[in-house]
Amino acid sequence: MTYDLKAIFNLVRETLEQAPLTPLREISSRLRIERHTIEKAIRLGTGDSFRNLRKSIVSNLAINQLAASPHKSIKEICFALGFGSTRTFSRTIKRVIGKTPKELRNNKS
């Protein structure tokens, strides 16, 4: 079976923008497409892996939310992005971006 890899990539990207912590196996199950086909589509679209695409989307969403919503608490943004705790959110953002959410927000002010 031949797939439109560009369309698959766009579906995956849209899914991650809506729910950035969605695992590859869940996306694969939802789309009824093998994981390796999804990974191939992502490599074609970005030249990188699913994991790095997800990290990029999470970091962009976090940066945008922190900048666009200074009235929202970090906790509200954390839960809106699908994280289960502020500690996990802070640790993830620190690992991906190199700064904590609080540091990012202070830099934007």
N, C-alpha and C positions, 0 to 999 in steps of 0.2 A: 504494500500500500504506500502511496506517495502522499506526503504531507506538505502543506504550505508552511514552511518553517518560519517565515516572517509573521504569518498570522498567529502561529503558536507562540512565538516570542511576545507579540503584542498582548495576547491573552494572559500570559504569565505575568508580564509587567503590570497590566491592569489589576490582576488579582493581588499582586504584592503591594500595589499602591493602596488598595482598599483594606487589605489585611496583611501587613508587612511580615508577620511572623509565621505565615502559612508555610508548613514544610513541603518539600518537593513531592513526597509521596502522596500528600493530600491533593495537591494540584494535579498530579498525575491521575489520581483516582477520579477527581471531578471532571477532568477533560477526557478521561478514558484514552489516554495516550501514554505510552511507555515512558518511564523516567529518562532513559537514554535518548529518546527522541526529543524530549523537552530540553535536556542538557545540550544536545546538538543545536537546537534552535537558538538557545541562549548564546552558545559559542559563536554562532553565525552572526547574531545580532550585536553582541558586545565584544566578542573575542575573549570572554572571561567565563567564569563558572557561575552556577546558580547561587552558590554561597556569597560570592562577591557582588552579584547583582542585588541580592537581598540586603546585604550590608549597605550598599550604596543607596538603595531606596529608603531603608530605615534611617540612615544618617540625614538624607535630604529632607525627609518628612519631619524628623526631629528638629533640624535647624529651622525649617520653615515655620513649624508650629511655635517654637520658642520665640522667633522673631515676630511673627504675626499676631501672637496672642500673649502679650505681656501681662494681661490681666488674669490669665489662667495660671493656676499653680502647676508646678512641674508634675505633681501627682496626677492632675487632671489630664495633662498631655500624655503622660505615661500610659494611663488606662485607655485613652482615646486611640493610641497606637497599638494597643493589644497586649501590652506588657502586664504581667501579673503583680509586679511590685515595683516600687520606685528604686529599690536597690538593684534589681536586675536591669532596669532601664538605665540607670546611671552607669553601671558596670559595662553594659553593652555599648553605650554611647562613648564612654571613655576609651574602650578598646578600639572602636571603629574610627573615631574622630581624633582622639587624643586629649579631649577635654570633657569634663563632666557637664551635664545639662546646665547646672548653675553657672559654671564658667562661661559656657556659650551664651547664656542669657545676659550675663554681666558684660560680655564683649559687645553685644548688640545694643546695649543701652547707651 
